[in-house]
């Protein structure tokens, strides 16, 4: 039968077909199967008997990839479950049945969302706590706190991107990621400049970089597929200068290629002013919506009492600096891939990865051709090659 633009034959597997068509484009089934096999067997290293929770949406690209991953999980001896929910945006909640699936404590979690997995209303209203750290999503609790699962998430991915950017040399990627991580871990701050006008310094004291290198085989590990970045949460309150986004950016209204650069003036770690054209207006609308929603959520009991202003304030926080390292990635208007492209870095506005700057948003924006200079405690400097 024909369903959502791709063939599905329901027997032991979900996707036995000679050719896949998504949004009018033809893809060879074997290429998608091979990319899915690499994701399951090489990146996640799924073992016999492991529960694999796959969450997706009934949209052609992500649903097709989810079906291929389901099949690859069976081939690896896993026990996959595939759940579809409606598409969720930056500010929407996941469906209750999806969140309830985490109670089964799956060893592997895969989020193939057309946009986002969705927020956890229970975790936001009363954060989970593990070893003194609070988490606002059950997924984050299990992965980062309890370390009971490993995972990858691929928001807004496409079949074309998945089959092109997943089959890469992961040993080489891991070498590149680790090399940059070691530099960032030693640095006390970094200075980022770019031809588009970016000129900003962010502090890194007390921060440790993370590598999205495709090695998601151990409990508590996880990242994107396509993989390919080293990233770090800036020291809170330290970012100073100007970011000029000139590649692409994610907003509540969708992801977009930037035609008119977006200039963000940053003081004491927060975006104080946004300048530009239509893209800048869209970014500002998303930030303002996150600020309003944070206050409304506290009023409605969806955020802990007294936390609304904190969440609202952090809607302007500089929460991430990431460096793209995937040789197959390019700028396409899909941030999942864009932020992995060589010759780019990205800053995120909103929540960080160190769980000490909570926000309702995390908006990645791309800067092209940056010069990233690490500055060490003894005053020496090192340019990071991107």
C-alpha positions as CSV (number, residue, x, y, z in Angstrom):
1,X,0.0,0.0,0.0
2,X,1.1,3.6,-0.4
3,X,1.5,5.6,2.8
4,X,2.7,9.2,3.3
5,X,4.8,9.1,0.2
6,X,6.7,5.8,0.8
7,X,5.9,2.2,0.6
8,X,5.3,0.1,3.8
9,X,4.8,-3.6,3.8
10,X,3.9,-4.8,7.2
11,X,5.5,-8.2,8.0
12,X,8.5,-8.8,10.3
13,X,10.1,-5.6,9.0
14,X,8.7,-2.3,8.1
15,X,10.5,-1.4,4.9
16,X,11.0,-4.1,2.3
17,X,10.9,-2.3,-1.0
18,X,13.1,-1.8,-4.0
19,X,12.9,2.0,-4.1
20,X,11.9,4.7,-1.6
21,X,10.3,7.9,-2.7
22,X,10.1,10.8,-0.3
23,X,8.7,14.2,-1.4
24,X,9.1,13.2,-5.0
25,X,12.7,12.3,-4.9
26,X,13.9,8.7,-5.4
27,X,16.4,7.0,-3.1
28,X,17.9,3.6,-3.4
29,X,16.7,1.4,-0.5
30,X,20.1,-0.1,0.0
31,X,21.7,3.3,0.7
32,X,19.1,4.0,3.5
33,X,19.5,0.5,4.9
34,X,23.3,0.9,5.0
35,X,23.1,4.3,6.8
36,X,20.6,2.8,9.3
37,X,22.9,-0.2,9.8
38,X,25.8,2.1,10.6
39,X,23.7,4.0,13.0
40,X,22.5,0.9,14.9
41,X,25.6,-1.4,14.7
42,X,28.5,1.1,14.5
43,X,27.3,4.2,16.4
44,X,24.9,2.7,19.0
45,X,26.3,-0.9,18.9
46,X,22.8,-2.3,19.7
47,X,23.1,-5.8,21.4
48,X,20.8,-8.8,21.4
49,X,17.8,-8.3,23.6
50,X,18.2,-4.6,24.1
51,X,15.1,-2.4,24.1
52,X,15.2,0.2,21.4
53,X,12.7,3.1,21.7
54,X,12.3,5.0,18.4
55,X,10.1,8.1,18.5
56,X,9.1,9.8,15.2
57,X,6.3,11.6,13.4
58,X,4.1,10.6,10.4
59,X,6.1,12.7,8.0
60,X,7.7,11.1,5.0
61,X,11.5,11.6,5.6
62,X,11.7,10.9,9.3
63,X,9.1,8.1,9.2
64,X,11.1,6.4,6.4
65,X,14.4,6.7,8.4
66,X,12.6,5.5,11.5
67,X,11.4,2.4,9.7
68,X,14.9,1.6,8.4
69,X,16.2,2.0,11.9
70,X,13.5,-0.4,13.2
71,X,14.6,-3.0,10.7
72,X,18.3,-2.5,11.5
73,X,17.5,-2.9,15.2
74,X,15.9,-6.3,14.5
75,X,18.9,-7.3,12.4
76,X,21.1,-6.5,15.4
77,X,19.0,-8.6,17.7
78,X,17.3,-5.7,19.5
79,X,13.7,-5.3,20.5
80,X,12.5,-2.1,18.8
81,X,9.4,-0.2,19.5
82,X,8.4,2.6,17.1
83,X,6.1,5.4,18.3
84,X,4.6,8.2,16.1
85,X,3.3,11.4,17.6
86,X,2.3,14.7,16.0
87,X,5.1,17.1,15.1
88,X,6.3,19.2,18.1
89,X,7.9,22.6,18.0
90,X,10.4,24.2,20.3
91,X,7.7,25.3,22.8
92,X,5.3,22.3,22.7
93,X,5.0,19.2,25.0
94,X,5.5,15.6,24.0
95,X,2.5,13.3,24.0
96,X,1.9,11.5,27.3
97,X,2.2,8.0,25.7
98,X,5.6,8.9,24.4
99,X,6.9,10.1,27.8
100,X,5.3,7.0,29.4
101,X,7.5,4.8,27.2
102,X,10.5,5.9,29.1
103,X,9.2,4.2,32.2
104,X,10.2,0.9,30.5
105,X,13.8,2.0,30.8
106,X,14.9,1.3,27.3
107,X,18.6,0.8,26.8
108,X,18.6,2.7,23.5
109,X,16.5,5.8,22.6
110,X,16.3,7.3,19.1
111,X,14.4,10.5,18.4
112,X,13.7,11.0,14.7
113,X,11.6,14.2,15.0
114,X,10.4,16.4,12.1
115,X,11.1,19.2,14.5
116,X,11.5,18.4,18.3
117,X,10.8,15.5,20.7
118,X,8.6,17.8,22.8
119,X,9.0,19.0,26.4
120,X,8.1,17.0,29.5
121,X,5.4,18.8,31.5
122,X,6.1,16.8,34.7
123,X,9.8,17.5,34.6
124,X,9.3,21.2,33.9
125,X,6.8,21.6,36.7
126,X,8.8,19.6,39.2
127,X,12.3,18.8,37.9
128,X,13.7,15.3,38.4
129,X,16.8,15.2,40.6
130,X,19.7,12.8,40.5
131,X,23.0,13.2,42.4
132,X,22.2,16.8,43.1
133,X,21.5,17.8,39.5
134,X,18.0,18.8,38.3
135,X,16.6,17.6,34.9
136,X,13.5,19.0,33.3
137,X,12.9,16.0,31.0
138,X,12.7,12.2,31.8
139,X,14.9,11.6,28.8
140,X,17.7,13.8,30.1
141,X,17.3,12.2,33.6
142,X,17.8,8.7,32.2
143,X,20.6,9.6,29.8
144,X,22.7,12.2,31.7
145,X,21.7,11.5,35.3
146,X,20.9,7.8,35.7
147,X,22.9,6.9,32.6
148,X,20.4,4.0,32.0
149,X,20.2,4.7,28.2
150,X,22.3,5.8,25.3
151,X,20.8,7.7,22.4
152,X,20.9,9.8,19.3
153,X,18.5,12.4,18.1
154,X,18.1,13.8,14.6
155,X,15.6,16.7,14.5
156,X,14.5,17.7,11.0
157,X,16.7,15.3,9.2
158,X,16.0,14.1,5.7
159,X,16.6,10.8,3.9
160,X,19.1,12.6,1.5
161,X,21.0,14.0,4.4
162,X,21.0,10.8,6.5
163,X,22.3,8.6,3.7
164,X,25.0,11.2,2.8
165,X,26.3,12.2,6.2
166,X,26.0,9.1,8.4
167,X,28.4,6.8,6.5
168,X,31.7,8.5,7.3
169,X,35.0,7.6,8.9
170,X,34.1,7.7,12.6
171,X,37.6,7.0,13.8
172,X,38.9,10.1,12.0
173,X,35.9,12.1,13.3
174,X,36.6,11.0,16.8
175,X,40.2,12.1,16.5
176,X,39.2,15.6,15.2
177,X,36.6,16.0,18.0
178,X,39.0,14.9,20.7
179,X,41.8,17.2,19.5
180,X,39.5,20.3,19.7
181,X,38.0,19.1,23.0
182,X,41.4,19.0,24.6
183,X,42.1,22.6,23.6
184,X,38.7,23.9,24.8
185,X,39.0,22.0,28.1
186,X,42.3,23.8,28.8
187,X,41.2,27.3,27.7
188,X,39.8,29.9,30.1
189,X,38.1,31.8,27.2
190,X,37.8,31.9,23.5
191,X,37.7,34.8,21.1
192,X,35.6,34.2,17.9
193,X,35.7,36.5,14.9
194,X,34.4,36.1,11.4
195,X,34.2,38.1,8.1
196,X,30.4,38.6,8.6
197,X,31.1,40.8,11.7
198,X,31.2,38.3,14.6
199,X,33.5,39.5,17.3
200,X,32.9,37.9,20.7
201,X,34.7,36.6,23.8
202,X,33.2,33.8,25.9
203,X,34.6,32.5,29.2
204,X,35.2,28.8,29.7
205,X,36.4,28.5,33.3
206,X,34.9,25.5,35.0
207,X,33.4,24.2,31.7
208,X,34.2,20.9,29.9
209,X,33.7,20.4,26.2
210,X,31.6,17.6,24.8
211,X,32.2,15.7,21.6
212,X,29.4,14.7,19.3
213,X,31.6,12.1,17.5
214,X,29.2,9.3,16.7
215,X,30.4,7.0,19.4
216,X,27.2,6.3,21.4
217,X,28.0,2.8,22.6
218,X,28.2,3.4,26.3
219,X,25.4,4.1,28.8
220,X,24.9,7.9,29.2
221,X,26.4,8.7,25.8
222,X,24.5,10.3,23.0
223,X,24.4,13.0,20.3
224,X,23.2,13.7,16.8
225,X,23.3,11.7,13.6
226,X,24.8,13.1,11.5
227,X,27.5,13.5,14.1
228,X,30.4,15.9,13.9
229,X,30.9,18.7,16.4
230,X,32.7,19.6,19.5
231,X,30.8,22.0,21.7
232,X,30.9,23.7,25.1
233,X,28.6,25.7,27.3
234,X,30.1,29.1,28.0
235,X,30.7,30.1,31.6
236,X,27.5,31.9,32.6
237,X,27.5,35.7,32.3
238,X,30.8,35.9,30.5
239,X,29.9,36.3,26.8
240,X,30.7,39.8,25.5
241,X,30.6,41.2,22.0
242,X,28.7,40.7,18.8
243,X,27.5,37.6,17.0
244,X,26.5,38.0,13.3
245,X,24.6,34.9,12.3
246,X,25.1,34.5,8.5
247,X,24.5,30.8,7.7
248,X,21.2,29.5,9.0
249,X,19.3,29.6,12.3
250,X,16.5,27.7,14.1
251,X,13.4,29.4,15.5
252,X,10.0,28.5,16.8
253,X,8.7,29.2,13.3
254,X,11.2,26.8,11.6
255,X,14.7,26.7,10.4
256,X,15.9,29.0,7.7
257,X,18.8,30.0,5.5
258,X,19.8,33.6,6.5
259,X,19.7,36.1,3.7
260,X,20.1,39.2,5.8
261,X,22.6,38.6,8.6
262,X,21.3,38.7,12.1
263,X,23.4,40.9,14.5
264,X,23.1,40.1,18.2
265,X,24.7,42.4,20.7
266,X,25.7,40.3,23.8
267,X,26.5,41.7,27.2
268,X,27.1,39.8,30.4
269,X,26.2,36.6,28.7
270,X,22.8,37.6,27.3
271,X,21.5,38.9,24.0
272,X,20.5,42.6,24.6
273,X,19.8,43.7,21.1
274,X,18.9,42.0,17.8
275,X,19.3,43.8,14.5
276,X,18.7,42.8,10.9
277,X,15.8,42.0,8.5
278,X,13.0,39.5,8.5
279,X,15.1,36.7,9.9
280,X,16.1,38.9,12.9
281,X,12.4,39.6,13.5
282,X,11.6,35.9,13.5
283,X,14.4,35.2,16.0
284,X,13.2,38.0,18.3
285,X,9.6,36.7,18.1
286,X,10.8,33.3,19.2
287,X,12.8,34.7,22.1
288,X,9.9,36.9,23.2
289,X,7.5,33.9,23.0
290,X,9.8,31.9,25.3
291,X,9.9,34.8,27.7
292,X,6.1,35.1,27.8
293,X,5.6,31.3,28.0
294,X,8.0,31.0,31.0
295,X,6.0,33.5,33.0
296,X,2.7,32.0,31.9
297,X,4.0,28.5,32.8
298,X,4.9,29.6,36.3
299,X,1.5,31.2,36.7
300,X,-0.3,28.0,35.5
301,X,1.8,25.7,37.7
302,X,3.8,24.3,34.8
303,X,7.0,25.7,36.2
304,X,8.1,25.6,39.8
305,X,7.1,28.7,41.8
306,X,9.8,31.5,41.5
307,X,11.4,30.0,38.3
308,X,9.5,31.9,35.6
309,X,11.8,34.9,35.6
310,X,14.9,32.6,35.5
311,X,13.6,30.7,32.5
312,X,12.5,34.0,30.8
313,X,15.9,35.6,31.5
314,X,17.7,32.6,30.0
315,X,15.8,32.9,26.8
316,X,18.5,35.4,25.9
317,X,21.4,33.4,27.3
318,X,24.4,32.3,25.2
319,X,24.2,28.6,25.9
320,X,26.6,27.0,23.5
321,X,29.5,27.4,21.2
322,X,29.9,24.5,18.8
323,X,32.4,23.7,16.0
324,X,31.4,21.8,12.9
325,X,33.6,18.7,11.9
326,X,31.6,16.4,9.6
327,X,33.3,16.3,6.2
328,X,30.1,15.3,4.4
329,X,27.9,18.0,5.9
330,X,27.0,21.2,4.2
331,X,24.7,24.2,4.8
332,X,21.2,23.2,3.7
333,X,18.8,25.1,6.0
334,X,18.5,22.1,8.3
335,X,20.4,23.0,11.5
336,X,21.0,19.3,12.4
337,X,23.4,19.1,9.4
338,X,24.4,22.8,9.0
339,X,26.0,22.9,12.5
340,X,28.3,20.0,11.5
341,X,29.7,21.6,8.4
342,X,33.4,22.3,8.1
343,X,34.3,26.0,8.2
344,X,31.5,26.9,10.6
345,X,30.7,27.4,14.2
346,X,27.4,28.0,15.9
347,X,26.1,29.7,19.0
348,X,22.9,28.7,20.7
349,X,20.6,31.2,22.4
350,X,18.8,29.7,25.4
351,X,19.4,26.7,27.5
352,X,22.9,25.3,27.9
353,X,24.2,21.8,28.3
354,X,25.5,22.1,31.9
355,X,22.0,22.2,33.4
356,X,22.6,25.6,35.1
357,X,20.9,27.9,32.7
358,X,17.3,26.5,32.2
359,X,15.2,27.9,29.4
360,X,12.3,26.8,27.2
361,X,14.4,27.3,24.0
362,X,17.8,26.3,22.5
363,X,18.2,28.1,19.2
364,X,21.3,27.3,17.2
365,X,22.6,29.9,14.7
366,X,25.4,29.4,12.3
367,X,28.5,31.6,11.7
368,X,30.5,31.0,8.5
369,X,34.3,31.1,8.2
370,X,35.1,31.8,11.9
371,X,38.5,32.3,13.4
372,X,38.3,30.7,16.9
373,X,41.2,31.6,19.2
374,X,41.6,29.7,22.5
375,X,43.2,31.7,25.4
376,X,44.9,30.0,28.2
377,X,45.6,30.9,31.8
378,X,49.2,31.8,31.1
379,X,48.2,34.3,28.4
380,X,49.2,32.1,25.5
381,X,46.8,31.6,22.6
382,X,46.0,28.9,20.0
383,X,43.9,29.2,16.9
384,X,41.5,26.2,16.5
385,X,41.4,25.0,12.9
386,X,37.9,24.6,11.5
